[in-house]
């Protein structure tokens, strides 16, 4: 699965992958694999990022266009 909104949300806030990875407590290289869809992002990280970005998990997962 590809998660293009992860990148969009991060770039809208002018954050680096390394900064978001730090928030999640993971290595930047692992976070990169989530953005590119090479690995499926764990649910706990989707929930944490939804809270961080003040949006819904459905928005991050591409199930809605409503932020």
N, C-alpha and C positions, 0 to 999 in steps of 0.2 A: 504494500500500500504506500502511496506517495502522499506526503503531507506538505503541500506548497504553502499552506497558511502559516506554518511554523516559521518559515523564512520571512514571509510578509509581515507577520506580527513583530518579529525580531528587528527587521530592518526599519519598520515604521517608528520604532523607538531608538533607532540608531545604536543597537547593541551588537556586539560581536558574538559569534558562536561560543567562544570561551566564557563569556560572561553568563550566558544562559546555562551553559553546562555547569558552571560553578553553582548557580542557584539550585540546580537539580542534584548536585553532588556527584557529577560524573565527569569523565574526560571529554574534552572537546571533540576528539575523533569519534567517540560513540555518539555524541549529540549530532554530529554531521551525518551519520548514517540514518538517523531518524528523519532529518530534513530531506534527504535525498531518497528516502524510501527503501534503502538497502536493508534496513531492519525495522521491524514493527515497534512502535513506541509503546512502552508499558502503560497500562491504564493509570497507574499512580502518577506518572509524569504528565500525562494529559490533564489530569485533575489539577495538579500543582501549577501547570502552565496556564490553565484557564483562570485560576485564581490570580496568578501573577499579572496576566494581561487583562484581567477584568472582562472576560468573555466567557462563552459557554464551551463545554467540551464538544458539543455538536458543531459549533463554528470551526473549531480547530480541526475536527475530523471531516469537515466539508459536507456535513449533513444539512446545514442551513446556511443562508447568507446573512442572517441577522446576527450581528455581533453581540 
